[in-house]
Amino acid sequence: MKKKFNCRVGYSDHTVGDLASIIAVTNGADIIEKHITLDNKMKGPDHNASMELKDFHSFVSKLKNVFIAQGKYEKKCQDEEFKTKKISRKSLYFSRDLSKGLVLNKNDFIALRPAKGVDPFYMKKLLNKKLSKNVKKFQIVTKKI
């Protein structure tokens, strides 16, 4: 609906508890309607499925945490990650000794630390390519193979 109509999507929650709204948010709802009441035991059609005020603050906190936990579509390093980025990232290495002319497959590579060469996401571009030289086990992979 968001893409088709270029609009925000909401969920009107008339269930007991907060689970349905939380699921709606994880499925893309940006806006939640939830009835509140002073007391679930009051007379009237909505009080039984409404949320009491004492539970509403916790409900809102849970929804905010869902948005935070989902993150953003944009992937970028957080400030805390920059410190460990170089030591935690991996590069492609050859998994065994290989001879010139061999056609490469996924079993010929292994992702290891440190990240001094080709990113493992680049491996698909190397598959079915012929080696232009002999390589040794644990030799770092370069784009010119």
Legacy VTK file of the C-alpha trace (Angstrom):
# vtk DataFile Version 3.0
C-alpha trace
ASCII
DATASET POLYDATA
POINTS 145 float
0.000 0.000 0.000
2.847 2.372 0.803
4.392 1.931 -2.621
1.184 1.680 -4.612
-0.487 4.752 -3.102
2.647 6.614 -1.925
1.233 7.140 1.550
1.768 6.219 5.168
-0.037 3.108 6.399
-1.745 2.690 9.742
-3.415 0.011 11.808
-6.614 0.380 13.810
-6.169 -1.950 16.776
-9.324 -3.117 18.512
-7.741 -6.126 20.209
-6.890 -6.750 23.837
-3.212 -6.150 24.630
-0.424 -4.763 22.481
0.710 -7.697 20.336
-1.409 -6.924 17.264
-0.082 -3.359 17.098
3.500 -4.510 17.516
3.046 -7.010 14.679
1.478 -4.272 12.542
4.516 -2.047 13.075
6.891 -4.865 12.130
4.858 -5.270 8.939
5.168 -1.603 8.002
2.450 0.330 9.847
3.554 3.879 10.647
0.455 4.943 12.552
-1.368 3.012 15.276
-4.875 3.714 16.555
-5.480 2.214 19.977
-8.502 2.957 22.155
-7.732 3.843 25.757
-9.962 3.757 28.807
-9.825 4.629 32.462
-11.045 1.150 33.370
-11.661 -1.979 31.262
-14.625 -2.839 33.506
-16.579 0.278 32.566
-19.802 -0.181 30.619
-19.765 0.347 26.882
-18.704 -1.468 23.713
-15.068 -0.302 23.573
-13.872 -0.490 27.187
-13.194 -4.244 27.226
-10.793 -4.148 24.241
-9.355 -0.737 25.100
-6.063 -0.216 26.872
-6.029 1.240 30.354
-3.973 4.412 30.795
-1.640 2.657 33.229
-0.521 0.372 30.366
-0.405 3.021 27.635
3.071 4.399 28.428
4.599 0.915 28.212
2.710 0.311 24.949
4.110 3.470 23.347
7.629 2.582 24.532
7.362 -0.864 22.973
6.248 0.597 19.641
9.112 3.107 19.651
11.559 0.300 20.406
10.221 -1.710 17.458
10.930 1.215 15.128
14.431 1.583 16.582
15.162 -2.165 16.435
14.115 -2.359 12.792
16.736 0.214 11.896
16.768 2.093 8.639
16.950 0.844 5.099
20.206 2.746 4.724
23.088 0.704 6.044
25.992 2.666 7.472
28.481 2.231 10.254
27.522 3.639 13.605
30.114 5.717 15.462
30.757 2.792 17.806
31.473 0.471 14.865
34.221 2.557 13.266
36.663 1.560 16.024
36.355 -2.148 15.241
35.568 -1.941 11.531
39.066 -2.744 10.315
39.630 -5.666 12.651
36.139 -7.147 12.355
35.681 -7.018 8.581
36.747 -9.905 6.374
38.254 -10.328 2.920
38.294 -13.179 0.476
41.192 -15.603 0.610
41.810 -18.747 -1.411
40.792 -21.863 0.497
43.483 -24.103 -1.065
46.377 -24.146 -3.526
44.987 -23.605 -7.021
46.565 -23.858 -10.461
46.536 -21.375 -13.307
43.558 -21.949 -15.666
41.260 -23.416 -13.000
37.636 -22.246 -13.237
36.736 -20.822 -9.831
33.751 -21.937 -7.764
32.505 -20.903 -4.320
34.478 -23.654 -2.558
37.725 -22.047 -3.738
37.180 -19.055 -1.437
37.051 -18.432 2.277
36.241 -15.199 4.134
38.849 -14.387 6.776
40.198 -11.509 8.799
41.822 -9.074 8.305
40.046 -7.136 5.580
42.970 -6.277 3.337
41.546 -7.354 0.007
38.354 -8.107 -1.848
35.096 -7.913 0.105
33.278 -11.293 0.320
30.255 -9.736 -1.416
32.418 -9.497 -4.537
32.780 -13.290 -4.765
29.838 -13.699 -7.169
31.771 -11.695 -9.764
34.716 -14.076 -9.452
32.775 -17.294 -9.886
33.381 -19.147 -13.179
36.450 -17.008 -13.934
39.730 -18.675 -14.878
42.789 -18.137 -12.740
45.531 -16.261 -14.587
48.234 -17.545 -12.191
48.855 -20.153 -9.517
47.713 -19.209 -6.010
48.473 -20.578 -2.559
46.114 -21.538 0.242
45.199 -18.481 2.371
46.554 -16.100 -0.264
44.481 -12.937 -0.324
42.183 -12.544 -3.326
42.579 -9.499 -5.547
40.279 -8.348 -8.320
42.932 -9.303 -10.834
43.031 -13.069 -10.580
LINES 1 146
145 0 1 2 3 4 5 6 7 8 9 10 11 12 13 14 15 16 17 18 19 20 21 22 23 24 25 26 27 28 29 30 31 32 33 34 35 36 37 38 39 40 41 42 43 44 45 46 47 48 49 50 51 52 53 54 55 56 57 58 59 60 61 62 63 64 65 66 67 68 69 70 71 72 73 74 75 76 77 78 79 80 81 82 83 84 85 86 87 88 89 90 91 92 93 94 95 96 97 98 99 100 101 102 103 104 105 106 107 108 109 110 111 112 113 114 115 116 117 118 119 120 121 122 123 124 125 126 127 128 129 130 131 132 133 134 135 136 137 138 139 140 141 142 143 144
